[in-house]
Amino acid sequence: MRALVVGSGAIGLRTAVELIRRKVPVTLRSPVSPLHPSVCSIGAGGLWMPFHCDDSRTDRWASETLDELWSLGKEEDNDLVEIMPAVSLENNNNELVRQTEDTNSTYTDTDKLPTWTKDPRLEFQQLTVEMLGWQNIVKKLRIPTEEELKRAGYWHAWMFQTPIVDSPKMLQALLKEIEENPDADVDVETGEYYESVDHMQEVAQSLSCDTVINCAGMGSHAMCQDKNLVGGRGVLLQVERNNCPRRPSLQGMEQDAVLLTEARPWGSDTEPCYMIPRGNIIAIGGTYLEGDTHPQLRDSERKRLMENAQLMGIDIANANILGEWTGFRPYRPIVRCEEEETQGHVRVIHSYGHGGSGWTVNVGAAKEVADILLRT
């Protein structure tokens, strides 16, 4: 048995690693390096939190991924994962209410919270802004003050601990583990894009592989003629994290934290506002625009991201902007993680459509693929 894994993002690399750990020889192919800016996984903020991945298997995949990331984050010499506080802002002053992405129903502080919030490691809390302010006297998080949040119209918040993946370093680490395995054949800069499932099977056969595992993300739209797969366009401003200047109201606050909201006035469903410290950068976002294929930041988006940074406490006029990034989250109403019935001797297993949750579910999705491969 030898598997051809197509794709070298968070899903593809972790799938190849999972197969190697289960003693399955792997051939890994990708048209561009995992560190190429066109790869969605490298630009991602790396936040562990299910986002636009509505599959019923998401909770299980996310939990299995959390197990691995949490263990890494607790290792003393680890530089791949950082566990830090995250704050999600709400703006309803009567009760904590938020729209769920899959059913458009609502849940309050007493029922229908996402399953992931129940994991005790996350220390999930629902707080009023006053309570958040009291806690912050001790925690000293670099987030706007209670007065600033109330003035903007935010009255409640979620607060929890969560892993943040240093995306470029993690991609390099996964690739290194694959390359160092004697049963792995790696070429992740082929420049070749497969035209169809048949084409993948032909290549697999030529490489003496009896299975092809498609982890091509948005590349599956054309390759599989999958009209259910759409790109959720995201944009980021990357600010240098070390010695990042903060607004005067945040003087004395010492601990980095994730801050995010899809609630107005700062955010919305299509223009979430967030700040994710990750590695040597702070990722300032963002957008979630399905079907928008514009390859670069628009001037209006760049202006809004700079405004977001200022709102969330960064003195953006004096910050060092390292770059900007545009990527396309591969969203599908149901993730395609399954074996396809095909003609010929080469099996085909798909794993794509994980939306904005690649780094949240990649370990669980990789285990699912390995189970599918090895059960028959």
Backbone torsions as a table, in degrees:
resi	resn	phi	psi	omega
1	MET	NA	131.7	172.0
2	ARG	-143.6	135.5	-176.7
3	ALA	-111.3	133.6	170.2
4	LEU	-91.5	115.1	176.2
5	VAL	-99.2	123.7	-178.2
6	VAL	-105.3	118.1	179.6
7	GLY	115.5	140.1	-175.8
8	SER	-130.9	34.7	170.9
9	GLY	-88.8	-162.5	-178.4
10	ALA	-58.5	-38.4	-178.5
11	ILE	-74.0	-48.9	-176.5
12	GLY	-64.1	-46.6	-177.4
13	LEU	-67.0	-42.5	-178.6
14	ARG	-69.7	-29.7	175.0
15	THR	-65.6	-44.8	178.0
16	ALA	-61.7	-41.6	178.3
17	VAL	-61.6	-43.3	-179.2
18	GLU	-61.7	-42.5	179.2
19	LEU	-64.1	-42.8	179.2
20	ILE	-61.5	-41.7	180.0
21	ARG	-66.5	-21.0	176.7
22	ARG	-100.0	17.6	172.8
23	LYS	69.1	28.7	174.7
24	VAL	-99.5	119.5	176.3
25	PRO	-60.1	140.7	-172.6
26	VAL	-127.7	137.5	165.3
27	THR	-112.2	121.7	-176.5
28	LEU	-110.2	126.3	179.0
29	ARG	-132.5	140.1	177.0
30	SER	-154.2	144.3	-179.8
31	PRO	-69.6	-28.0	-179.4
32	VAL	-134.6	158.2	179.4
33	SER	-62.0	150.8	174.8
34	PRO	-58.0	-22.2	-178.3
35	LEU	-93.3	5.3	176.7
36	HIS	-71.3	138.6	-176.1
37	PRO	-61.7	-17.1	178.7
38	SER	-76.8	-13.1	179.2
39	VAL	-79.5	120.4	-174.2
40	CYS	-58.4	-35.9	-173.2
41	SER	-65.1	-29.7	-175.0
42	ILE	-75.1	-32.2	-179.2
43	GLY	-85.9	-13.4	-174.5
44	ALA	-60.9	150.4	179.2
45	GLY	-67.2	-20.8	176.5
46	GLY	79.7	12.8	-179.1
47	LEU	-73.6	128.9	171.6
48	TRP	-81.2	107.2	176.3
49	MET	-177.2	119.8	-178.5
50	PRO	-54.3	129.7	-176.6
51	PHE	-146.4	116.1	179.4
52	HIS	50.4	52.0	172.0
53	CYS	-141.8	89.9	-165.3
54	ASP	-92.9	6.0	-178.7
55	ASP	-62.3	145.2	-180.0
56	SER	-65.2	-17.9	179.0
57	ARG	-87.2	-3.2	-174.5
58	THR	-58.1	-45.1	-177.1
59	ASP	-59.7	-42.2	179.7
60	ARG	-66.9	-46.9	179.1
61	TRP	-60.4	-42.7	-178.8
62	ALA	-64.5	-39.8	-179.8
63	SER	-65.1	-42.4	179.2
64	GLU	-66.3	-35.3	176.9
65	THR	-69.7	-41.1	178.1
66	LEU	-58.8	-40.4	178.8
67	ASP	-54.5	-47.2	-176.9
68	GLU	-70.8	-44.9	-177.5
69	LEU	-67.1	-38.0	-179.1
70	TRP	-64.1	-42.7	178.4
71	SER	-62.2	-42.8	177.8
72	LEU	-63.1	-43.2	-177.8
73	GLY	-63.8	-23.5	-179.0
74	LYS	-90.0	-8.1	178.3
75	GLU	-75.3	136.1	-173.8
76	GLU	-63.5	-41.4	-175.6
77	ASP	-94.3	15.2	-178.4
78	ASN	-77.0	134.7	172.3
79	ASP	-126.3	17.5	-178.5
80	LEU	-98.4	-31.1	-174.5
81	VAL	-135.0	134.5	177.1
82	GLU	-123.1	128.8	177.5
83	ILE	-95.8	124.3	-176.6
84	MET	-145.7	164.5	178.5
85	PRO	-69.5	146.4	174.7
86	ALA	-129.3	141.2	179.3
87	VAL	-127.7	124.5	177.0
88	SER	-112.2	124.2	-172.6
89	LEU	-91.0	141.8	175.2
90	GLU	-122.7	159.8	-176.7
91	ASN	-128.8	16.4	177.3
92	ASN	-96.0	123.1	-172.6
93	ASN	-91.6	7.9	177.2
94	ASN	-103.3	-45.7	178.1
95	GLU	-155.0	159.1	-179.1
96	LEU	-77.6	110.5	-176.5
97	VAL	-131.5	136.9	-179.6
98	ARG	-145.2	146.8	177.6
99	GLN	-80.3	131.8	172.2
100	THR	-84.6	146.5	-172.0
101	GLU	-79.6	-21.0	-173.2
102	ASP	-92.8	-29.3	-173.7
103	THR	-124.5	-8.2	-175.3
104	ASN	60.7	16.7	171.7
105	SER	-83.4	178.0	178.7
106	THR	-121.1	159.3	171.9
107	TYR	-136.9	155.4	-179.0
108	THR	-114.0	-169.4	-177.9
109	ASP	-74.0	-3.0	-178.1
110	THR	-111.9	-15.8	-179.2
111	ASP	-153.0	162.8	172.2
112	LYS	62.5	22.6	170.3
113	LEU	-66.5	149.2	177.7
114	PRO	-55.5	145.9	-177.8
115	THR	-58.1	-35.5	-175.4
116	TRP	-62.3	-24.6	-177.5
117	THR	-69.3	-14.0	-176.0
118	LYS	-85.4	-6.9	179.5
119	ASP	-68.3	120.8	-174.4
120	PRO	-62.8	-24.4	179.8
121	ARG	-63.3	-28.6	-176.1
122	LEU	-76.6	-17.0	-179.4
123	GLU	51.8	45.3	-174.6
124	PHE	-66.2	133.3	177.5
125	GLN	-135.4	148.1	169.0
126	GLN	-109.7	123.5	-170.5
127	LEU	-128.7	149.7	162.6
128	THR	-75.2	163.7	178.9
129	VAL	-64.4	-33.0	176.0
130	GLU	-61.9	-44.7	179.2
131	MET	-63.4	-39.2	176.4
132	LEU	-60.9	-41.7	178.4
133	GLY	-63.1	-40.0	178.2
134	TRP	-63.4	-45.6	-179.9
135	GLN	-62.9	-33.2	-174.8
136	ASN	-74.9	-14.4	173.2
137	ILE	-60.3	-36.1	180.0
138	VAL	-89.4	-45.1	-173.3
139	LYS	-73.9	-30.4	179.3
140	LYS	54.6	49.7	178.4
141	LEU	-76.4	145.2	178.7
142	ARG	-83.2	69.8	178.1
143	ILE	-130.4	160.9	179.8
144	PRO	-55.8	154.9	-177.7
145	THR	-73.0	164.8	177.2
146	GLU	-54.8	-44.0	-178.8
147	GLU	-63.7	-41.2	179.9
148	GLU	-65.4	-40.8	-179.6
149	LEU	-67.3	-42.8	178.8
150	LYS	-64.2	-39.9	179.5
151	ARG	-61.8	-32.9	178.1
152	ALA	-78.1	-16.1	179.2
153	GLY	104.5	13.6	178.7
154	TYR	-96.2	129.3	-174.3
155	TRP	-121.3	-19.7	-179.1
156	HIS	-135.7	162.8	179.5
157	ALA	-154.1	153.6	164.0
158	TRP	-96.0	143.4	171.9
159	MET	-135.4	134.4	-178.3
160	PHE	-157.9	162.5	173.6
161	GLN	-92.4	140.7	-179.0
162	THR	-152.9	150.2	175.9
163	PRO	-76.2	144.1	172.3
164	ILE	-120.4	123.4	179.9
165	VAL	-88.3	130.5	169.9
166	ASP	-77.5	93.4	-167.4
167	SER	-53.6	-52.4	-179.1
168	PRO	-60.2	-43.1	-178.7
169	LYS	-66.7	-38.0	-179.9
170	MET	-67.4	-41.4	177.2
171	LEU	-59.5	-43.0	178.9
172	GLN	-63.9	-40.9	-178.4
173	ALA	-66.6	-42.2	178.6
174	LEU	-64.8	-44.3	179.4
175	LEU	-61.9	-40.3	179.6
176	LYS	-62.6	-41.9	179.3
177	GLU	-61.4	-38.0	178.7
178	ILE	-69.3	-47.4	-176.3
179	GLU	-63.0	-30.6	-177.3
180	GLU	-81.4	-6.3	179.4
181	ASN	-84.5	128.7	-176.7
182	PRO	-65.7	-19.7	179.8
183	ASP	-94.7	12.8	-179.2
184	ALA	-108.1	139.1	175.3
185	ASP	-119.2	113.0	-168.9
186	VAL	-120.2	129.0	168.0
187	ASP	-147.2	103.7	-175.5
188	VAL	-109.6	22.0	174.2
189	GLU	-140.6	52.2	-176.0
190	THR	-76.0	-25.7	-173.7
191	GLY	73.0	4.3	-176.2
192	GLU	-103.2	126.8	175.6
193	TYR	-107.6	124.8	-177.8
194	TYR	-74.4	139.9	-172.8
195	GLU	-87.1	-23.7	-174.0
196	SER	-162.8	172.5	174.1
197	VAL	-62.7	-40.1	177.9
198	ASP	-58.8	-41.0	179.8
199	HIS	-62.7	-43.2	177.0
200	MET	-59.6	-42.5	-179.7
201	GLN	-64.2	-40.1	179.0
202	GLU	-62.6	-44.3	179.3
203	VAL	-64.3	-43.3	178.7
204	ALA	-57.4	-43.9	-179.1
205	GLN	-64.7	-39.3	179.8
206	SER	-67.4	-22.1	179.8
207	LEU	-100.1	12.6	179.0
208	SER	62.3	37.9	176.7
209	CYS	-107.1	137.4	178.9
210	ASP	-99.2	-1.7	177.5
211	THR	-141.0	141.6	171.2
212	VAL	-118.2	133.4	179.4
213	ILE	-116.5	113.9	-174.1
214	ASN	-90.3	107.0	176.1
215	CYS	-120.6	42.2	-171.1
216	ALA	-85.4	3.1	177.7
217	GLY	58.1	-129.7	-177.9
218	MET	-63.8	-19.8	176.5
219	GLY	-62.4	-18.6	-179.8
220	SER	-74.3	-16.1	-179.8
221	HIS	-59.3	-49.7	179.4
222	ALA	-82.5	-40.5	-174.0
223	MET	-65.2	-36.7	-178.3
224	CYS	-105.6	2.6	-176.6
225	GLN	51.3	45.2	-174.6
226	ASP	-97.0	100.6	-178.7
227	LYS	-75.2	-12.8	177.8
228	ASN	-80.4	-11.5	-178.9
229	LEU	-92.3	123.8	178.9
230	VAL	-130.1	154.3	177.2
231	GLY	-90.3	127.1	174.2
232	GLY	-97.6	95.4	-171.4
233	ARG	-65.9	130.0	177.3
234	GLY	-124.6	146.7	177.9
235	VAL	-127.9	146.0	-179.1
236	LEU	-137.5	148.2	166.0
237	LEU	-108.8	132.1	-177.7
238	GLN	-108.2	113.9	-176.9
239	VAL	-107.8	139.1	178.0
240	GLU	-60.0	129.6	-175.4
241	ARG	-81.3	-41.5	-177.1
242	ASN	-63.7	125.5	178.7
243	ASN	58.3	32.4	178.6
244	CYS	-65.1	124.0	-177.4
245	PRO	-68.7	139.2	179.9
246	ARG	-113.0	157.2	176.7
247	ARG	-62.7	154.0	-177.2
248	PRO	-54.3	-32.9	-178.5
249	SER	-66.8	-14.0	-178.8
250	LEU	-103.7	11.2	178.5
251	GLN	-60.6	135.1	-179.0
252	GLY	93.1	-12.7	176.8
253	MET	-83.5	127.8	-166.4
254	GLU	-116.4	-17.9	-171.8
255	GLN	-104.9	125.0	176.0
256	ASP	-65.2	147.8	178.6
257	ALA	-149.3	153.3	170.9
258	VAL	-79.1	138.3	173.8
259	LEU	-131.9	130.0	-178.9
260	LEU	-150.1	153.9	174.4
261	THR	-161.0	142.7	169.1
262	GLU	-110.6	9.7	-179.2
263	ALA	-97.5	143.5	178.3
264	ARG	-71.7	153.7	14.4
265	PRO	-91.2	-12.3	-174.7
266	TRP	-80.3	-31.1	-173.8
267	GLY	-132.3	177.5	174.6
268	SER	-160.4	177.2	179.6
269	ASP	-60.2	-38.2	-176.8
270	THR	-94.6	-15.4	178.8
271	GLU	-132.2	67.2	177.1
272	PRO	-61.8	147.8	178.6
273	CYS	-111.2	121.9	-179.0
274	TYR	-153.0	158.7	179.0
275	MET	-136.0	117.9	-177.8
276	ILE	-125.8	106.2	172.8
277	PRO	-69.3	125.0	-174.6
278	ARG	-147.8	114.8	-179.7
279	GLY	61.3	-126.0	-177.8
280	ASN	-96.0	8.6	-179.1
281	ILE	-125.5	165.5	162.9
282	ILE	-115.3	119.0	-179.7
283	ALA	-86.6	121.0	179.2
284	ILE	-107.4	121.1	-179.1
285	GLY	-128.0	178.5	-2.3
286	GLY	179.9	-162.0	176.9
287	THR	-139.8	158.9	165.8
288	TYR	-138.9	93.6	-172.6
289	LEU	-121.8	101.0	-178.9
290	GLU	-70.7	131.4	177.4
291	GLY	85.2	-8.2	177.7
292	ASP	-80.1	119.2	-174.7
293	THR	-108.4	11.2	-178.7
294	HIS	-61.6	127.2	-169.2
295	PRO	-81.3	-12.2	-175.9
296	GLN	-134.1	167.9	175.4
297	LEU	-65.2	135.7	169.6
298	ARG	-79.7	156.0	179.9
299	ASP	-57.4	-39.3	-179.0
300	SER	-66.8	-34.8	178.7
301	GLU	-70.5	-41.4	178.8
302	ARG	-60.8	-41.9	178.8
303	LYS	-62.5	-42.3	-178.1
304	ARG	-68.8	-38.6	178.7
305	LEU	-64.4	-36.8	176.7
306	MET	-67.7	-36.8	175.6
307	GLU	-66.2	-40.0	177.2
308	ASN	-59.2	-45.8	-179.8
309	ALA	-58.4	-43.2	180.0
310	GLN	-65.6	-43.6	179.1
311	LEU	-59.4	-38.6	-174.7
312	MET	-85.9	5.5	169.9
313	GLY	111.9	0.3	179.9
314	ILE	-90.8	133.3	173.3
315	ASP	-79.5	82.0	-167.9
316	ILE	-66.2	-26.0	-179.5
317	ALA	-65.2	-25.5	-178.1
318	ASN	-112.9	5.3	179.7
319	ALA	-83.2	156.0	178.2
320	ASN	-93.5	108.2	179.7
321	ILE	-84.9	115.9	-175.9
322	LEU	-84.2	-27.1	-178.5
323	GLY	172.3	-177.5	176.6
324	GLU	-139.5	158.7	-171.8
325	TRP	-148.4	143.9	174.7
326	THR	-127.8	132.2	179.7
327	GLY	-142.7	168.4	-174.5
328	PHE	-128.2	105.9	179.8
329	ARG	-69.0	129.7	-178.7
330	PRO	-82.5	93.6	-175.6
331	TYR	-98.4	137.0	176.2
332	ARG	-141.1	137.1	-178.2
333	PRO	-53.7	-36.7	171.1
334	ILE	-127.9	124.4	179.7
335	VAL	-57.5	136.3	176.4
336	ARG	-88.9	93.0	176.8
337	CYS	-127.5	88.8	-169.6
338	GLU	-166.5	165.3	172.7
339	GLU	-92.7	136.8	179.1
340	GLU	-96.6	137.6	174.4
341	GLU	-78.0	117.7	-177.0
342	THR	-133.7	166.2	174.4
343	GLN	-85.2	153.1	175.5
344	GLY	100.1	-176.3	-172.3
345	HIS	-96.9	-3.7	-178.2
346	VAL	-102.5	120.2	177.5
347	ARG	-72.0	152.5	178.7
348	VAL	-128.7	122.0	175.4
349	ILE	-120.4	131.8	-179.3
350	HIS	-105.0	145.7	170.9
351	SER	-148.4	89.0	-179.7
352	TYR	-154.8	163.6	179.0
353	GLY	95.6	28.8	-175.5
354	HIS	-85.4	8.0	173.8
355	GLY	60.8	-135.2	-179.1
356	GLY	-91.8	21.7	-173.9
357	SER	-117.9	24.0	-177.4
358	GLY	-53.8	-49.9	-178.8
359	TRP	-77.8	-9.6	178.4
360	THR	-89.4	-28.4	-173.4
361	VAL	-122.8	1.8	-167.8
362	ASN	-64.3	-33.8	179.3
363	VAL	-68.6	-47.1	179.6
364	GLY	-63.2	-40.5	178.7
365	ALA	-65.7	-37.4	178.0
366	ALA	-64.5	-40.6	178.2
367	LYS	-64.7	-37.2	178.5
368	GLU	-63.2	-44.7	178.8
369	VAL	-60.9	-45.7	-179.5
370	ALA	-62.0	-38.4	178.1
371	ASP	-63.5	-42.6	178.8
372	ILE	-61.1	-44.9	-177.5
373	LEU	-63.5	-41.7	-170.6
374	LEU	-92.2	-10.5	-177.0
375	ARG	-78.2	-17.4	179.7
376	THR	-127.5	NA	NA
